[in-house]
Each structure stands twice: as C-alpha cells, then as structure tokens.
Amino acid sequence: MNSQLKKQISIVIPVYNGESTIAALVEQLIASLADPYMLEIVLVNDDSPDNSEEVCAAIHQKHPQMVKLYSLAKNVGEHNAVMAGLNQTTGEVVIIMDDDFQNPVSEVTKLIEYATAHDFDVVYTYYEEKKHSWIRNLGSQFNDKIANVMLRKPKDLYLSSFKSLNRFIVQEIITYELPYPYIDGLILRTTSKIGKIKVRHHSREIGKSGYTFTKLVRLWLNMFTNFSILPLRVSIVMGFLFSLIGLGLGFVAIVEKFSNPALPIGYASLVVVILIFSGIQLISLGMIGEYLGRIFLSQNKKPQYTIRRKYESTSEHGTS
C-alpha cells in the first residue's frame, strides 16, 4: 500500500516496571500494524526503577523511524506520563494502552479498525471480565460511580485506560497545562462524540500492577478538585443540614428542660454534637485547603512532567 494512503497511527505507552514486557509488546505491535498503517509508537519511561529505559532505548535503536522514547526526570503517574506522550504524537488516530500485555495486540487492531470506521472523537474499550487485582477493580468501580456525578459521565460508559483518540481531541487535551491532568475529565468536558467497543482483557503475566491505594486516591483527588466544584457545594449543603439538626436538637433540649426542670443536661450528647460539628468543619476546611493548594501549585508553574532524555529519529528531529 502506498505510504501516503496509509492511516497515521500513534500508540502511546507509559512504561513503569515494564522491562520484562515492553520489548515483546512493541515487536508484536510493529509486526501487526506497521504494514497496514503508518505506525508511530511513543514510549514514556515514567522514571521506572528497573531497566525499562535501557530496554526501551534498545527498541528505539532497532526501530528508530517508528519508536520514540521520552524518559522523565521524576515519576509523575500514569495520566501525566500519558500527557507527555500525547504532546509528542503526530498520528490521525492515537491509541493509549498499558505496557503489561493485559490488552492483547489483536484487540489493538480491533480498536483501530473500529475507530477509523466511525466518526467518534474517542472510543473507549470495555471488558466482559476484568483481570485486574481486586483493589484496582474496587477502585475502578468507585471511580466509575463518582464520575457519573462529578463529571456527568454516561452511566453505561466505562472509563478504560485503553482507548483511541482522534487528532481533534488530542489537540484539545494537550492545551491543558496545569500540573494535575485527568485525561478522562478533559475528554468528557470537551466532547460528546464518544464510542465504545468490547475487547478481551488478559491477566497480568509478569510483575504486579503499579497502582497502589495512594495512587488511586491521588487520581480521585484530581477528578474531584480539578474538574468539579461539587465537593464545595456538598460541604455547603452538609453545613446547612447539620446546622438545622443542631437547631432542632437545641429546641428539643429546651422543651425537655422546661417540661422537666430536674432533667440533667446530658454530657455525652453534648460531646457527640461537638464532635460531629467539629468533624464537618474540618472536612470543609480540608476541602477548601485542597483547592487552594492546587491553585498555589498551579500559579507556581509546577510542571506536569519533565523530560530528561529524548530518543527520536535523527531524520525527524535531529537528535537521538
């Protein structure tokens, strides 16, 4: 097929502890996709503690025209690493996928064919059965329910990390320069032209997931505080509600005291009321503090990511 007629496809893969899988994954992607498409694979080494950078650099040296590598100076998490990769893509269709083979290469082909055949800005994948760890599945379910409310996500849409984007939505996403990106939030605030396709999901054969409870909490905070002011509105409603409860309890206590003057004022009930209201105040202040802290860091130009080393084709960029 004439190269000028081929569809340009970019695949962004954030790499963390992927030294055992990334080489085989890239080779399979090239074997399956290099002929029917103009293929570009963008690897982002998220300051992985293993030998991922060396392995990825060797892949670039073997396939300099198809594989780019960007090694970050600090671990910034999946969404920031994906932003680093999206900023380097040139394809008409961009696929985001993990480095662990849980998304088989055959399903990548299936996703690309579906995305190129339909006029969607984004195509999300979903699974009949997910093979992630229980903590990640639990986190995904929680994230899904919250996103329905916070981001007004369609209830039948699963926010998978394995998805395709067209050039329009990629260009819109990379205009976001603040330090706490949430890719799905950026997508949902930009477009309603969203498709979905069912794909197979494999168990992780080597290593373990880089997702920890702490990273999941950070991801939730990015969704909560970067793309919605709903938590602040909830704190206002809760404050108003508990104030009404407090007034009601105070009125009941006064009535009981007048009806039975010998009735002692309950010390335990007083402590409970104080603890409840103190807790609500601290939660509200903490929520406001989180917003203010993120505004402060954004104003101080905290970077989304910092690229330490680039491995690119000399014919394209003059560096390798």
Secondary structure, DSSP 8 states (H G I E B T S, - for coil): --TTTSEEEEEEEEESS-TTTHHHHHHHHHHHHTTTEEEEEEEEE---SSSHHHHHHHHHHHSTTTEEEEEESS---HHHHHHHHHTT---SEEEE--SSSSS-HHHHHHHHHHHHHS--SEEEEEESS--S-HHHHHHHHHHHHHHHHHS---TT----SSEEEEHHHHHHHTT--SS---HHHHHHTT---EEEEEE------SS--S--HHHHHHHHHHHHHHS--HHHHHHHHHHHHHHHHHHHHHHHHHHHHHH-TT----HHHHHHHHHHHHHHHHHHHHHHHHHHHHHHHHHTT--S--EEEEE--HHHHS--
